[in-house]
Amino acid sequence: MVTQVQIAKRLGIDVSSVNKILNRMPGPVFRKETIQLVFKTAAKMGYRFREDTKPLLKRRVEALEAALREIVPSVLSVDEIATRCGVQPARAAEIKELAYGKQSA
């Protein structure tokens, strides 16, 4: 079974970066080319996600969403979130979308 460690070694990048890319985790923004390379290499090497970890990941995402809803009121605009959190408006929009889903305009 191919591991994320093996993929990282083959590409010469950090294991945590491979993990974040493969699991589409929020956090640092990776170059589009890096993301494509990780997925392409993983597929070539026969990497498979472990099905027994999906429920754990789902619970973590649900917990994160609940925490965000507690600290980011839905009435705040993206600009207000950006100012309060000290992030760029694009990142603030991602935070609001994660907490409340896509908002219709």
N, C-alpha and C positions, 0 to 999 in steps of 0.2 A: 504494500500500500504506500503510495506516494504521500509525503508529508509536506507541510508548509516550509519546514526547515530545508528540505531538499530543493524546493523551488527557489527559496531565497539564496541558497548556495549557488545554484546554477546561474542565477541572475546577478549575483554579487550585491544584493540589497539586504536590508535588515528584515529579519523574520517578522517583526511587529508590523512593518509596512506591508508585507505580503498578506498577513492576517487581516489587517484593516481593509485592504483592497478587496480580497476575496469575500469578506463578510460584509462589504459595503457599509462599514462603520463610519459614523460621523467623526469628524476630527480634521486632521491636516488634509489639505487639498493636494492631491497628487497630479502630476502631468498626465494628460490624456494618453500619451504614448506609453507611459509607465503602466497605467492601468491596463491598457490593451495588451502589453507585453506579458504582464503577470497572468492574465486570463488565458492568453494564447499558450504560454509555457505550461501552465497548469493543465490545460486540455491535452497538449502533446504528451505530457508526462503521465496522463491518466489519473490526475487528482480527482478525488470524489469527496463530497461533503459527507460527514458522518451524520446520519439521520437522527441518532440519539441526542445530538446537541441542539437540534432545532427548537424543541420545547423550552430549553433553558434560554436560548437566545430570544425567543418570543417573550418570555417572562421578563427578561432584562429590558427589552424595548418598551414593553407595557409599563414597567416601573419608571423608566426614564420619561415617558410621555406623561405619566401621572405627576411626576415631580415637576416637570416643566409647566403643567397646567396650574400647579400651586404657586409657582414663583413668577409666571408670566401671565398676567391677566389678559383675557381675550379682548378687552376693550382697548388695549394699547396698540398704537400704530407701529408699523415696522420701524419708522424713524425713532419713535420713543424707545422701542426695545434696543435699537442700535446704540442710542445714547446711554441708556441705563446700563447696558451690558458691556459697553466699550468695544463693539464689533462693527464691522461694515454692514450697510443695509442689506446686502445679499445674504450674509450669514444670519442677520436678524430675521429675514424672511424665511430662511430654512428652519430657524428655531420655532417661529410661529406656526409654520406648516407642520412640523413634527408634533407640536403640542395640540393643535386644533384641526389639522387636515387642511386640504386646499380650501381657500376662501373664495367664494364667487365675487366677482367685481361688480 
